[in-house]
């Protein structure tokens, strides 16, 4: 861990007339970099070879010369039928993986007919209440041919099980399913708020997913340890690396404490990072994160399998960087962010639609976003050579600085007992960074083109927006009520009772959850039974 003094992780507020330049992490940018700026670095030791420890240069020897990253487009809205149609559209236009967006009720483990959910059904993603909804979403999509990423956390185990059950109905063995559940509850407490249970209960479900997938779904990525949402909340690049890896340490420790061997589950851990506009900081961020994780897994946890030490990650371009003003400018922002992610060695990538500051993306916006990835892949040259910025005085100095500052944050979290115990500290750090962003924007120190500089007072927007028909919510609720009315209610009650009894012990909860879902229990009923047993997480002020 870092032995240097604590360094800032947030840019100072100095105003637009100060000649100095800082990244959002408080790293001052020199006018020019030269050999003296990396004189103290042993590049041979720091870099290694691509595909080898410490994986600074990438997790594969040939990277994209062998195969491009998975091109995912985050999609889902309204009903399962409409989402299925969007998925077919994306696959027909060259997407190589699916990424599921769920509505807020689903993310919070509540059914569409819950009175608390009125007005939110199908708004931010697709409504999934039952196995019937999951069947409809993947109708005509062979689950042995696609990789599916699900942005779901508190109810991640439930959605994974529904996916597995639908795969079995298609005749696809569980061992052939490929994809990811985000399953990262710690960042929900820190930066997003879509939690259900207290932290200890949530961590149990997370590690139960690790064990279940090792047994039944071995190709599945059991968690996507996410810095993305903390960056959306306002943290800096250094904080994104430091806190994401600190959370990763907490998950690995929890799994080890639960009796799992590190080399049996760690190869299926994945990460999820944000892509922002400062290309050079983003490239350095990804490289630093890989190096830190490899050392943590080898030195702290004693991993022997090289795959346990690889930080494999998905990138999504920065939603918070998109502007409602002059929305076509977002096409350029997304292209820069995608280029940075590829140059930094991402394993999969989602590019945002230019209209997403205004609404869910239209088909046309989603197509432009996908074409952006394809242009980066086939026209930019970024995919033609491994780690193209390696050896740059600037990039190597910046990589080392991000690493050093991130290690300082990890050491602080360790002092507090780990991420679960340090939630309040992490939240405070992220909030301070977000405040700094706001003040620098207000002063014009940070320029957002079209918003606080180069503003077009006569701007008119004729962008077509996707609008979710309110009738879709009524239809979803009606389908759910009919589904529940047609079930064997005694079987439903028995399965939910068995789940709660299992929760009182220490066995893997995914097995009784699976039986409940097979008996046509809804997501809200499964999550509700555990909510009644464990209670809900209460935020501290």
TIRO-789139 format. One line per field, with one value per residue (C-alpha): x, y, z; residue in one letter. Coordinates in nm, 3 decimals. Layout:
xx	[X_...]
yy	[Y_...]
zz	[Z_...]
resn	[a_...]
***
This chain:
xx	[0.000_0.103_0.356_0.339_0.161_-0.205_-0.251_-0.565_-0.817_-1.027_-0.927_-0.884_-1.120_-0.896_-1.108_-1.061_-0.777_-0.533_-0.267_-0.244_-0.444_-0.577_-0.756_-1.071_-0.854_-0.636_-0.340_-0.170_-0.093_0.245_0.294_0.522_0.648_0.990_1.222_1.268_0.900_0.934_1.295_1.195_0.977_1.099_0.885_0.991_0.860_0.551_0.437_0.533_0.390_0.028_-0.154_0.098_0.121_0.075_-0.153_-0.092_-0.087_-0.400_-0.539_-0.477_-0.153_-0.299_-0.602_-0.824_-0.604_-0.756_-1.114_-1.282_-1.442_-1.806_-2.020_-2.314_-2.595_-2.774_-3.141_-3.478_-3.798_-4.168_-4.279_-4.097_-4.238_-4.106_-3.767_-3.753_-3.813_-3.528_-3.293_-3.366_-3.304_-2.965_-2.855_-2.961_-2.740_-2.424_-2.443_-2.246_-2.397_-2.707_-2.723_-3.048_-3.186_-3.453_-3.716_-3.699_-3.958_-3.759_-3.433_-3.594_-3.744_-4.105_-4.383_-4.548_-4.878_-4.718_-4.886_-4.541_-4.447_-4.730_-4.591_-4.250_-4.329_-4.128_-3.986_-3.610_-3.597_-3.803_-4.045_-3.968_-4.212_-4.225_-4.069_-4.325_-4.174_-3.826_-3.951_-4.095_-3.781_-3.570_-3.822_-3.639_-3.298_-3.089_-2.923_-2.640_-2.538_-2.548_-2.386_-2.624_-2.526_-2.790_-2.763_-2.928_-2.801_-3.019_-3.236_-2.944_-2.981_-3.349_-3.285_-2.997_-3.222_-3.500_-3.247_-3.122_-3.476_-3.559_-3.236_-3.335_-3.674_-3.487_-3.282_-2.964_-2.773_-2.676_-2.309_-2.340_-2.493_-2.266_-2.317_-2.292_-2.506_-2.390_-2.462_-2.261_-2.462_-2.190_-2.195_-2.574_-2.525_-2.252_-2.379_-2.702_-2.956_-3.125_-3.078_-3.317_-3.158_-2.902_-2.540_-2.462_-2.764_-2.684_-2.326_-2.455_-2.662_-2.363_-2.136_-2.419_-2.423_-2.046_-2.091_-2.403_-2.245_-1.930_-2.155_-2.412_-2.327_-1.947_-1.919_-2.117_-1.952_-2.089_-2.038_-1.954_-1.779_-1.887_-1.715_-1.950_-2.224_-1.986_-1.843_-2.196_-2.253_-1.954_-1.639_-1.308_-1.114_-0.879_-1.173_-1.338_-1.032_-0.968_-1.321_-1.409_-1.107_-1.175_-1.525_-1.374_-1.151_-1.459_-1.637_-1.333_-1.284_-1.651_-1.630_-1.312_-1.473_-1.768_-1.527_-1.472_-1.127_-1.007_-0.896_-1.234_-1.441_-1.205_-1.167_-1.538_-1.521_-1.562_-1.552_-1.753_-1.600_-1.714_-1.569_-1.519_-1.391_-1.028_-0.891_-0.547_-0.666_-0.913_-0.647_-0.416_-0.704_-0.775_-0.408_-0.357_-0.666_-0.540_-0.202_-0.345_-0.594_-0.333_-0.114_-0.408_-0.513_-0.161_-0.019_-0.323_-0.531_-0.262_-0.420_-0.221_-0.432_-0.336_-0.705_-0.777_-0.543_-0.689_-0.909_-1.156_-1.396_-1.691_-1.705_-2.006_-1.959_-2.041_-2.410_-2.342_-2.130_-2.423_-2.596_-2.956_-2.828_-2.693_-2.747_-2.567_-2.244_-2.287_-2.197_-1.845_-1.821_-1.926_-1.675_-1.388_-1.496_-1.522_-1.177_-1.034_-1.196_-1.059_-0.715_-0.726_-0.811_-1.180_-1.337_-1.683_-1.831_-2.164_-2.188_-2.466_-2.720_-2.678_-3.035_-3.003_-2.987_-3.345_-3.501_-3.435_-3.256_-3.451_-3.362_-3.181_-2.970_-2.889_-2.780_-2.544_-2.401_-2.335_-2.185_-1.951_-1.807_-1.774_-1.591_-1.349_-1.299_-1.247_-1.134_-0.951_-0.651_-0.700_-0.766_-0.466_-0.196_-0.192_-0.179_-0.102_-0.013_0.243_0.578_0.441_0.607_0.270_0.067_0.320_0.359_-0.019_-0.072_0.174_0.016_-0.336_-0.210_-0.038_-0.336_-0.582_-0.368_-0.385_-0.766_-0.761_-0.530_-0.773_-1.066_-0.857_-0.792_-1.167_-1.221_-1.311_-1.579_-1.879_-1.752_-1.630_-1.954_-2.002_-1.641_-1.670_-2.004_-1.857_-1.556_-1.779_-2.006_-1.709_-1.589_-1.935_-1.945_-1.607_-1.732_-2.027_-1.820_-1.560_-1.842_-2.005_-1.675_-1.604_-1.289_-1.437_-1.584_-1.888_-1.928_-2.275_-2.366_-2.132_-1.934_-2.020_-2.385_-2.634_-2.907_-3.116_-3.091_-3.398_-3.410_-3.594_-3.458_-3.712_-3.753_-3.865_-4.182_-4.313_-4.687_-4.858_-5.085_-4.788_-4.789_-5.158_-5.106_-4.813_-5.013_-5.306_-5.081_-4.924_-5.260_-5.375_-5.050_-5.090_-5.454_-5.370_-5.108_-5.124_-5.144_-5.073_-4.751_-4.651_-4.703_-4.514_-4.213_-4.195_-4.216_-3.933_-3.722_-3.760_-3.674_-3.359_-3.267_-3.263_-2.982_-2.657_-2.722_-2.708_-3.032_-3.033_-3.162_-3.488_-3.521_-3.499_-3.774_-3.994_-3.950_-4.022_-4.346_-4.434_-4.356_-4.295_-3.984_-4.172_-4.286_-3.938_-3.768_-4.056_-4.028_-3.659_-3.733_-3.984_-3.726_-3.412_-3.559_-3.442_-3.118_-3.153_-2.931_-2.744_-2.744]
yy	[0.000_0.362_0.498_0.852_1.135_1.179_1.360_1.542_1.352_1.654_1.948_2.275_2.564_2.835_3.003_3.031_3.286_3.066_2.948_2.604_2.311_2.026_1.701_1.644_1.443_1.740_1.629_1.935_1.910_2.037_2.226_1.952_1.616_1.463_1.185_1.348_1.296_0.918_0.896_0.728_0.466_0.122_0.083_-0.274_-0.373_-0.150_-0.250_-0.610_-0.759_-0.742_-1.043_-1.092_-0.968_-0.685_-0.645_-0.271_-0.306_-0.520_-0.859_-1.022_-1.050_-0.930_-0.741_-0.632_-0.786_-1.117_-1.000_-0.666_-0.575_-0.672_-0.392_-0.359_-0.109_-0.048_-0.081_-0.156_0.040_0.002_-0.356_-0.680_-0.689_-0.343_-0.424_-0.748_-0.547_-0.306_-0.598_-0.752_-0.413_-0.376_-0.730_-0.685_-0.374_-0.530_-0.533_-0.828_-0.829_-0.712_-0.487_-0.480_-0.161_-0.219_0.019_0.148_-0.092_-0.388_-0.241_-0.203_-0.552_-0.437_-0.550_-0.320_-0.341_-0.209_0.127_0.276_0.218_0.406_0.628_0.457_0.132_0.099_0.452_0.403_0.053_-0.259_-0.384_-0.742_-0.886_-1.255_-1.535_-1.460_-1.112_-1.262_-1.511_-1.228_-1.013_-1.296_-1.438_-1.533_-1.452_-1.767_-1.740_-1.971_-1.718_-1.384_-1.242_-1.044_-0.788_-0.698_-0.370_-0.498_-0.498_-0.559_-0.819_-0.943_-1.302_-1.306_-1.176_-1.418_-1.708_-1.595_-1.575_-1.923_-2.062_-1.906_-2.046_-2.392_-2.348_-2.269_-2.587_-2.398_-2.564_-2.330_-2.405_-2.236_-1.908_-1.604_-1.262_-1.048_-0.934_-0.608_-0.737_-0.451_-0.339_-0.132_0.137_0.158_0.263_0.506_0.674_0.546_0.458_0.153_-0.077_-0.299_-0.491_-0.405_-0.433_-0.764_-0.939_-0.793_-0.914_-1.262_-1.263_-1.137_-1.418_-1.669_-1.569_-1.635_-1.988_-2.067_-1.966_-2.164_-2.466_-2.409_-2.113_-2.118_-1.880_-1.607_-1.294_-1.293_-0.926_-0.605_-0.400_-0.057_0.277_0.407_0.525_0.688_0.887_0.979_1.096_1.329_1.148_1.209_0.958_0.878_0.825_0.603_0.376_0.385_0.327_0.072_-0.141_-0.097_-0.233_-0.518_-0.603_-0.614_-0.859_-1.086_-1.083_-1.163_-1.459_-1.587_-1.551_-1.754_-2.038_-1.990_-2.040_-1.720_-1.889_-2.058_-1.738_-1.449_-1.528_-1.444_-1.104_-0.810_-0.432_-0.143_0.199_0.534_0.698_1.076_1.341_1.379_1.109_1.096_1.072_0.800_0.592_0.627_0.545_0.212_0.117_0.209_0.014_-0.304_-0.278_-0.214_-0.501_-0.753_-0.664_-0.675_-1.021_-1.165_-1.004_-0.959_-1.264_-1.502_-1.570_-1.810_-1.821_-1.533_-1.496_-1.413_-1.114_-0.978_-0.671_-0.723_-0.434_-0.293_0.078_0.301_0.651_0.919_0.987_1.286_1.446_1.462_1.797_1.881_2.202_2.152_1.775_1.692_1.793_1.472_1.269_1.412_1.359_0.996_0.936_1.074_0.866_0.551_0.613_0.652_0.330_0.133_0.288_0.195_-0.169_-0.221_-0.565_-0.436_-0.096_0.083_0.417_0.654_0.801_1.174_1.234_1.064_1.392_1.439_1.092_0.725_0.691_0.662_0.389_0.647_0.769_0.412_0.334_0.635_0.527_0.177_0.313_0.522_0.203_0.048_0.354_0.344_-0.028_-0.018_0.334_0.503_0.271_0.240_-0.134_-0.204_-0.208_-0.299_-0.022_0.250_0.520_0.307_0.476_0.829_1.051_1.205_0.882_0.692_0.979_1.017_0.641_0.634_0.940_0.798_0.470_0.642_0.859_0.571_0.353_0.627_0.608_0.229_0.253_0.495_0.259_-0.024_0.185_0.224_-0.153_-0.192_-0.056_-0.177_0.011_0.306_0.382_0.720_0.823_0.723_0.903_1.219_1.209_1.167_1.451_1.685_1.603_1.668_2.004_2.090_2.005_2.236_2.529_2.495_2.488_2.796_2.987_2.877_2.696_2.379_2.450_2.263_2.362_2.489_2.524_2.767_2.869_2.896_2.920_2.961_3.194_3.128_2.751_2.551_2.175_1.962_1.634_1.353_1.199_0.855_0.883_0.594_0.551_0.571_0.291_0.052_0.076_-0.007_-0.301_-0.431_-0.416_-0.594_-0.874_-0.913_-0.939_-1.202_-1.395_-1.399_-1.502_-1.807_-1.954_-2.224_-1.989_-2.262_-2.350_-1.983_-1.945_-2.264_-2.160_-1.815_-1.967_-2.208_-1.915_-1.729_-2.043_-2.082_-1.719_-1.799_-2.047_-2.011_-2.212_-2.070_-1.879_-1.903_-2.261_-2.182_-1.860_-2.061_-2.295_-1.997_-1.844_-2.178_-2.185_-1.848_-1.626_-1.269_-1.062_-0.844_-1.147_-1.304_-0.977_-0.882_-1.204_-1.134_-0.767_-0.868_-1.101_-0.884_-0.537_-0.248_-0.052_0.288_0.569_0.782_1.158]
zz	[0.000_-0.045_0.198_0.066_0.243_0.164_-0.164_-0.278_-0.484_-0.583_-0.803_-0.614_-0.683_-0.829_-1.095_-1.471_-1.461_-1.273_-1.523_-1.364_-1.502_-1.291_-1.362_-1.160_-0.919_-0.826_-1.036_-1.178_-1.549_-1.658_-1.983_-2.111_-1.984_-2.035_-1.918_-1.578_-1.499_-1.509_-1.391_-1.066_-1.233_-1.333_-1.642_-1.706_-1.364_-1.376_-1.723_-1.787_-2.104_-2.214_-2.076_-1.794_-1.435_-1.335_-1.641_-1.666_-2.042_-2.066_-1.974_-2.314_-2.508_-2.838_-2.702_-2.993_-3.263_-3.154_-3.092_-3.041_-2.712_-2.661_-2.802_-2.565_-2.576_-2.246_-2.329_-2.179_-2.132_-2.067_-2.124_-2.188_-2.543_-2.633_-2.483_-2.683_-3.000_-2.912_-2.843_-3.182_-3.343_-3.173_-3.254_-3.617_-3.638_-3.500_-3.121_-2.986_-2.636_-2.454_-2.149_-1.954_-1.802_-1.537_-1.407_-1.050_-0.905_-1.034_-0.901_-0.559_-0.556_-0.580_-0.812_-1.062_-0.871_-0.550_-0.467_-0.398_-0.762_-0.930_-1.207_-1.215_-1.394_-1.715_-1.695_-1.649_-1.792_-1.843_-1.580_-1.477_-1.227_-1.312_-1.513_-1.785_-1.832_-1.864_-2.123_-2.328_-2.310_-2.457_-2.700_-3.019_-2.867_-2.819_-2.479_-2.582_-2.851_-2.667_-2.355_-2.134_-1.874_-1.616_-1.430_-1.116_-0.760_-0.455_-0.640_-0.858_-0.741_-0.842_-1.194_-1.246_-1.147_-1.381_-1.666_-1.583_-1.578_-1.915_-2.056_-1.940_-2.109_-2.431_-2.388_-2.297_-2.011_-1.729_-1.792_-2.133_-2.014_-2.042_-1.892_-1.583_-1.294_-1.144_-0.792_-0.634_-0.334_-0.165_-0.433_-0.389_-0.028_-0.137_-0.449_-0.597_-0.329_-0.483_-0.187_0.007_0.292_0.560_0.444_0.614_0.459_0.118_0.140_0.215_-0.102_-0.302_-0.188_-0.231_-0.598_-0.616_-0.478_-0.681_-1.011_-0.939_-0.898_-1.172_-1.403_-1.432_-1.731_-1.556_-1.416_-1.064_-0.989_-1.171_-0.906_-1.007_-0.996_-1.264_-1.032_-0.787_-1.080_-1.184_-0.826_-0.859_-0.748_-0.922_-1.132_-0.844_-0.609_-0.868_-0.872_-0.497_-0.376_-0.644_-0.558_-0.185_-0.247_-0.447_-0.152_0.073_-0.158_-0.187_0.189_0.248_0.008_0.170_0.513_0.380_0.307_-0.068_-0.218_-0.383_-0.705_-0.740_-0.756_-0.835_-1.208_-1.254_-1.084_-1.320_-1.287_-1.430_-1.488_-1.621_-1.930_-1.908_-2.146_-2.032_-2.258_-2.100_-1.740_-1.837_-2.014_-1.713_-1.475_-1.641_-1.649_-1.282_-1.175_-1.343_-1.175_-0.827_-0.849_-0.960_-0.662_-0.418_-0.535_-0.534_-0.222_0.003_-0.088_-0.207_-0.546_-0.761_-1.076_-1.310_-1.402_-1.037_-1.069_-1.393_-1.364_-1.648_-1.693_-1.878_-1.956_-2.008_-2.138_-1.884_-1.849_-1.625_-1.899_-2.141_-2.181_-2.262_-2.423_-2.776_-2.746_-3.071_-2.896_-2.699_-3.007_-2.985_-2.609_-2.642_-2.922_-2.710_-2.412_-2.622_-2.769_-2.418_-2.298_-2.592_-2.560_-2.192_-2.265_-2.183_-2.232_-2.318_-2.388_-2.390_-2.566_-2.459_-2.696_-2.757_-2.637_-2.298_-2.104_-2.222_-2.232_-2.293_-2.628_-2.949_-3.197_-3.411_-3.116_-3.012_-3.367_-3.377_-3.041_-3.173_-3.494_-3.277_-3.130_-3.473_-3.609_-3.314_-3.378_-3.753_-3.840_-3.551_-3.524_-3.148_-3.182_-3.402_-3.135_-2.766_-2.505_-2.762_-2.507_-2.320_-2.268_-2.305_-2.046_-1.970_-1.953_-1.744_-1.496_-1.478_-1.433_-1.144_-0.981_-1.001_-0.859_-0.568_-0.476_-0.511_-0.285_-0.024_-0.031_-0.007_0.295_0.461_0.401_0.547_0.858_0.905_0.885_0.516_0.288_0.489_0.794_0.586_0.398_0.565_0.492_0.126_0.085_0.239_0.005_-0.300_-0.188_-0.140_-0.490_-0.635_-0.457_-0.607_-0.955_-0.909_-0.785_-1.063_-1.318_-1.163_-1.180_-1.536_-1.429_-1.577_-1.919_-2.050_-2.413_-2.489_-2.121_-1.946_-2.256_-2.626_-2.531_-2.814_-2.689_-2.998_-2.972_-3.059_-3.023_-3.274_-3.139_-3.145_-2.802_-2.691_-2.487_-2.281_-2.323_-1.979_-2.095_-2.079_-1.698_-1.679_-1.914_-1.707_-1.385_-1.550_-1.680_-1.337_-1.162_-1.412_-1.366_-0.988_-1.007_-1.220_-0.983_-0.721_-0.423_-0.168_-0.350_-0.361_0.014_0.089_-0.119_0.039_0.387_0.297_0.177_0.506_0.701_0.491_0.559_0.930_0.867_0.678_0.361_0.009_-0.046_-0.424_-0.413_-0.225_-0.426_-0.746_-0.626_-0.538_-0.884_-1.053_-0.853_-1.014_-0.716_-0.829_-0.772_-0.526_-0.327_-0.307_-0.215_0.013_0.213_0.277_0.346_0.612_0.768_0.750_0.752_0.531_0.524_0.690_0.569_0.823_0.781]
resn	[x_x_x_x_x_x_x_x_x_x_x_x_x_x_x_x_x_x_x_x_x_x_x_x_x_x_x_x_x_x_x_x_x_x_x_x_x_x_x_x_x_x_x_x_x_x_x_x_x_x_x_x_x_x_x_x_x_x_x_x_x_x_x_x_x_x_x_x_x_x_x_x_x_x_x_x_x_x_x_x_x_x_x_x_x_x_x_x_x_x_x_x_x_x_x_x_x_x_x_x_x_x_x_x_x_x_x_x_x_x_x_x_x_x_x_x_x_x_x_x_x_x_x_x_x_x_x_x_x_x_x_x_x_x_x_x_x_x_x_x_x_x_x_x_x_x_x_x_x_x_x_x_x_x_x_x_x_x_x_x_x_x_x_x_x_x_x_x_x_x_x_x_x_x_x_x_x_x_x_x_x_x_x_x_x_x_x_x_x_x_x_x_x_x_x_x_x_x_x_x_x_x_x_x_x_x_x_x_x_x_x_x_x_x_x_x_x_x_x_x_x_x_x_x_x_x_x_x_x_x_x_x_x_x_x_x_x_x_x_x_x_x_x_x_x_x_x_x_x_x_x_x_x_x_x_x_x_x_x_x_x_x_x_x_x_x_x_x_x_x_x_x_x_x_x_x_x_x_x_x_x_x_x_x_x_x_x_x_x_x_x_x_x_x_x_x_x_x_x_x_x_x_x_x_x_x_x_x_x_x_x_x_x_x_x_x_x_x_x_x_x_x_x_x_x_x_x_x_x_x_x_x_x_x_x_x_x_x_x_x_x_x_x_x_x_x_x_x_x_x_x_x_x_x_x_x_x_x_x_x_x_x_x_x_x_x_x_x_x_x_x_x_x_x_x_x_x_x_x_x_x_x_x_x_x_x_x_x_x_x_x_x_x_x_x_x_x_x_x_x_x_x_x_x_x_x_x_x_x_x_x_x_x_x_x_x_x_x_x_x_x_x_x_x_x_x_x_x_x_x_x_x_x_x_x_x_x_x_x_x_x_x_x_x_x_x_x_x_x_x_x_x_x_x_x_x_x_x_x_x_x_x_x_x_x_x_x_x_x_x_x_x_x_x_x_x_x_x_x_x_x_x_x_x_x_x_x_x_x_x_x_x_x_x_x_x_x_x_x_x_x_x_x_x_x_x_x_x_x_x_x_x_x_x_x_x_x_x_x_x_x_x_x_x_x_x_x_x_x_x_x_x_x_x_x_x_x_x_x_x_x]
***
